[in-house]
Amino acid sequence: MQNFRFTTIIILLLSSTTIFAQKSVSLFNGDNLKGWYAFSSEDGKLKNGEELFVVSDNTIHLYGKKAGYLMTEKSFSNFQLKAEFRWNTDENVERKSQKKNSGLMYLVPKSAKDTLWPQGIQFQIKEGATGDFILLQNVSLEKDGARNEPGRSVAIGKNEDAENTAGDWNTIEILVENGLIKQYLNGKLVNDGSYPSVTKGRILLQYEGYPIDFRSIEITKL
C-alpha cells in the first residue's frame, strides 16, 4: 500500500510539473517572425514582419529608416512575460535617430488601430527612463492609490534605475495578474500599478529610430 501511495504521489507531481511547463510559451522561435506582423506608417501592416525587420542568430534586430513595430497575432490576459533587449551601438547599422528610445508594449487591445503608437501599456525602454509606464491612447491605471488622468501619452516614472550599460543585454519581466501589474528590470522591481483600463491584449516591440535587439521572448499564462 505504501509503495502504491508513493507511486501515485510521484505520478501526480510529474503530471503537475508537465502541466506547469506547458504554460510557458516562446513568442519568438529564433528563426523567423511567425506569429507576428509588422507595421510602419509608410508601409502599413505587413503580414511578413521580415519585410521590415531582420532575424538572425536567434535575435530580432529592429533598425532602419522607418519607425514601426512588431505585434503578436495573439492576445493575452493574466501572464508573466519575459524578454531580453540590448541597444545595438554599432554605428554602421542604419538608424533613424541617435536617441535611445524604444519600448515593449502589452495589453494592446485587438480592437486598437494600427498607428504609431496604438492603445496599450508600454514598458518604456529609453536611456535614463527604462522602466517607466507609458500609458497610451487614454489608458489609465492606479499608482499609489491614485488613478492617472487619461491622455494620448501619459508617463509614470520608474522606482529606480536598473538598466545595464548600452550594448549589454537586459532582462525585462512583466507580471499581469488579477488587476495587478509589476514591471521588473534585471531582477529589480522598477514599477507597479493596479486596475488598468485595458485587461487583455497583444504584445508589441517598438522601433522608434535607434537600433535595438530582442531575444528570448517567453510568456506564461497565469
C-alpha positions in Angstrom: 0.0 0.0 0.0 2.8 2.4 0.9 4.5 1.7 -2.5 1.2 2.4 -4.2 0.8 5.7 -2.4 4.4 6.7 -3.1 4.0 5.8 -6.8 0.7 7.8 -7.0 2.3 10.9 -5.4 5.2 10.7 -7.9 2.8 10.5 -10.8 0.8 13.4 -9.6 3.9 15.5 -9.1 5.2 14.7 -12.6 1.9 15.5 -14.1 1.7 18.8 -12.3 5.2 19.7 -13.5 4.3 18.8 -17.0 1.2 20.9 -16.9 3.1 23.9 -15.5 5.8 23.5 -18.1 3.2 23.6 -20.9 2.1 27.0 -19.7 5.3 28.7 -20.8 5.3 29.6 -24.5 8.1 31.1 -26.6 6.7 34.0 -28.7 9.8 34.1 -30.8 11.0 30.8 -32.4 14.5 32.2 -33.1 14.3 31.5 -36.9 11.5 33.8 -38.2 8.7 36.1 -37.2 5.9 33.6 -37.3 3.1 34.8 -35.1 4.0 38.4 -35.5 3.2 41.1 -38.0 5.0 44.4 -38.7 3.7 48.0 -39.1 5.1 51.3 -40.3 3.4 54.5 -41.3 5.0 54.2 -44.8 4.1 50.5 -45.4 1.0 50.0 -43.2 0.5 46.4 -42.0 2.9 43.8 -43.2 2.0 40.2 -42.5 5.6 39.2 -43.1 7.5 41.1 -40.4 10.8 40.3 -42.1 9.8 42.8 -44.9 10.6 45.5 -42.3 12.9 43.9 -39.7 15.6 41.2 -39.5 16.0 37.9 -37.7 19.5 36.3 -37.2 21.4 34.5 -34.5 18.2 33.8 -32.5 17.7 37.6 -32.3 15.2 40.1 -33.6 17.0 43.2 -35.0 15.0 46.4 -35.2 16.7 49.0 -37.3 16.4 51.2 -40.4 14.9 54.5 -41.6 11.3 53.6 -40.8 9.8 53.8 -37.3 7.4 50.9 -36.7 6.8 47.8 -34.6 6.2 44.1 -34.4 2.9 42.9 -32.9 1.8 39.4 -31.9 -1.3 38.0 -33.6 -2.4 36.5 -30.2 -3.8 38.3 -27.2 -3.1 37.6 -23.5 -4.7 38.5 -20.2 -3.1 37.2 -16.9 0.5 36.4 -17.7 4.2 36.6 -16.9 6.2 38.0 -19.9 10.0 37.8 -20.1 12.2 39.3 -22.8 15.8 40.4 -23.3 16.9 43.5 -25.1 20.1 45.5 -25.9 20.9 48.6 -27.7 22.8 48.0 -31.0 25.6 50.5 -30.7 27.2 49.6 -34.0 27.4 52.9 -35.8 27.4 51.1 -39.2 23.8 49.9 -38.6 21.2 52.1 -40.3 19.1 54.2 -38.0 16.5 57.0 -38.0 17.6 58.6 -34.7 20.5 58.9 -32.3 18.2 58.9 -29.3 18.0 55.6 -27.5 14.2 55.2 -27.3 12.1 52.1 -27.7 9.6 50.1 -25.7 7.8 46.8 -25.1 4.0 47.3 -25.1 1.4 44.9 -23.7 -2.3 44.7 -23.3 -2.8 46.2 -26.7 -6.5 45.5 -27.4 -7.4 43.6 -30.5 -9.7 46.5 -31.5 -6.8 49.0 -31.3 -6.0 50.7 -34.6 -2.5 50.2 -36.1 -0.8 53.5 -35.6 2.4 55.0 -34.0 1.5 54.3 -31.2 -1.6 52.2 -30.5 -3.6 51.9 -27.3 -1.9 49.9 -24.5 0.7 50.0 -21.8 4.4 50.5 -22.6 7.3 49.3 -20.6 9.5 52.2 -21.5 12.9 51.4 -22.9 14.7 54.7 -23.0 18.1 56.0 -21.9 17.5 57.2 -18.3 13.9 56.2 -18.2 13.8 52.4 -18.8 11.0 51.0 -16.6 8.6 53.9 -16.8 5.0 53.2 -17.5 3.8 54.9 -20.7 0.0 54.8 -20.9 -1.1 55.3 -24.5 -4.4 56.4 -26.1 -6.4 57.1 -22.9 -5.3 54.0 -20.9 -5.3 54.6 -17.1 -4.3 52.6 -14.0 -3.9 53.2 -10.3 -0.5 54.0 -8.9 0.0 54.6 -5.1 -3.8 54.8 -4.6 -4.5 57.4 -7.4 -5.7 56.9 -10.9 -4.0 58.9 -13.7 -5.9 61.3 -15.9 -6.2 59.5 -19.3 -4.4 61.1 -22.2 -2.7 60.4 -25.5 0.6 59.6 -23.8 1.0 59.6 -20.0 4.3 58.8 -18.3 4.6 57.4 -14.8 8.2 57.3 -13.6 10.1 54.2 -12.6 11.1 53.5 -9.0 14.9 53.2 -9.7 17.4 52.9 -12.5 18.4 49.3 -13.2 19.5 49.3 -16.9 22.8 47.8 -17.8 25.4 49.6 -19.9 24.4 50.3 -23.5 25.3 47.2 -25.6 24.8 44.8 -22.8 21.7 42.5 -22.6 18.9 43.5 -20.1 16.1 41.3 -18.9 12.5 42.5 -18.7 9.8 40.8 -16.7 6.2 41.9 -16.7 3.5 40.4 -14.4 -0.1 41.0 -15.1 -2.4 39.1 -12.7 -5.9 39.8 -11.4 -5.7 43.6 -11.9 -2.1 44.0 -10.6 0.9 44.9 -12.8 4.5 44.7 -11.9 7.5 45.6 -14.1 11.0 44.3 -13.4 14.3 45.2 -15.0 17.3 42.9 -14.4 15.5 41.4 -11.4 14.6 44.7 -9.7 11.0 45.9 -9.3 11.0 49.2 -11.2 7.3 50.0 -11.5 3.9 48.7 -10.4 0.3 49.6 -10.7 -3.2 48.2 -10.5 -6.6 48.0 -12.2 -5.6 49.1 -15.7 -8.4 50.1 -18.0 -7.1 47.5 -20.5 -7.1 43.9 -19.3 -6.4 41.8 -22.4 -4.3 42.4 -25.5 -1.3 41.8 -27.7 2.5 42.2 -27.2 4.3 44.8 -29.3 8.0 45.5 -29.8 8.7 49.2 -30.7 11.3 50.6 -33.1 11.5 54.4 -32.7 14.6 55.0 -34.6 17.6 53.7 -32.6 18.7 50.1 -33.4 17.6 47.6 -30.7 17.7 43.8 -30.4 15.3 41.5 -28.7 15.5 37.8 -27.9 14.2 35.1 -25.5 10.6 36.3 -25.5 8.5 34.0 -23.4 5.1 34.2 -21.9 3.5 32.1 -19.2 -0.3 32.1 -18.7 -1.2 32.6 -15.0 
